[in-house]
Amino acid sequence: MDSEELLAFLAAVGHAQRIRIISELASGQLYVSELARRLGVSRPLLYMHLERMEKAGLVVGRLELSDDGKALKYFELAPFDVRLTVDTITAAARKTPSRETDEAAGTEETREAGRTGDDEQHSAKGTP
């Protein structure tokens, strides 16, 4: 697990509603309307939480047609086992994608270029 995956996981479980969703789905798959009723939340709010959890790999969603032709979106837990220790965190930090470092360097270069451009503009206008 790299640092991005670890952060996505922690963000996905770092909310009380998402903990409740995991608890409800632990007994098996549920369709969104039923899950929303059990949790006492709106479907749009539930979808927001489920989307974040799906991106982190905690849940899997799929559409099924009911006998009367309605599309039902079911969600179930994906198998996961994460142990958070100092070793887990340091291993994730070592696996940080290099593009993250490249992006940070690019951002710094952009800032430097912007400052240089600003300095030149001020000098040309005779302002400090």
SULWO-V179065 format. One record per pair of residues at least 24 apart in sequence whose C-alpha atoms are under 10 Angstrom apart, sorted by the first residue. I is the first residue (numbers start at 1). J is the second residue. Records with the same first field share a line. If there is no record, write none. Layout:
BEGIN
I: J + J
END
This chain:
BEGIN
1: 82 + 88 + 89 + 91 + 92 + 93 + 94 + 95 + 96
2: 88 + 89 + 90 + 91 + 92 + 93 + 94 + 95 + 96 + 97
3: 88 + 89 + 90 + 91 + 92 + 93 + 94 + 95 + 96 + 97
4: 56 + 92 + 93 + 95 + 96 + 97 + 100
5: 55 + 56 + 57 + 92 + 95 + 96
6: 56 + 82 + 84 + 88 + 89 + 92 + 93
7: 56 + 89 + 92
8: 52 + 53 + 55 + 56 + 57 + 58
9: 52 + 53 + 55 + 56 + 57 + 58 + 82
10: 56 + 82 + 84
11: 52 + 53 + 56
12: 49 + 50 + 51 + 52 + 53 + 54 + 55 + 56 + 57 + 58
13: 49 + 52 + 53 + 56 + 58
15: 49
17: 41 + 45 + 46 + 49
18: 46 + 49 + 50 + 52 + 53
21: 46 + 49 + 50 + 53 + 59 + 76 + 77
22: 50 + 53 + 58 + 59 + 76 + 77
23: 77
24: 76 + 77
25: 59 + 75 + 76 + 77 + 78
26: 76 + 77 + 78
27: 76 + 77
28: 75 + 76 + 77
29: 59 + 60 + 61 + 74 + 75 + 76 + 77
30: 61 + 72 + 73 + 74 + 75 + 76 + 77
31: 61 + 62 + 63 + 64 + 71 + 72 + 73 + 74 + 75 + 76
32: 61 + 72 + 73 + 74 + 75
33: 72 + 73 + 74
34: 74
35: 74 + 75
50: 75
53: 77 + 78
54: 78
END
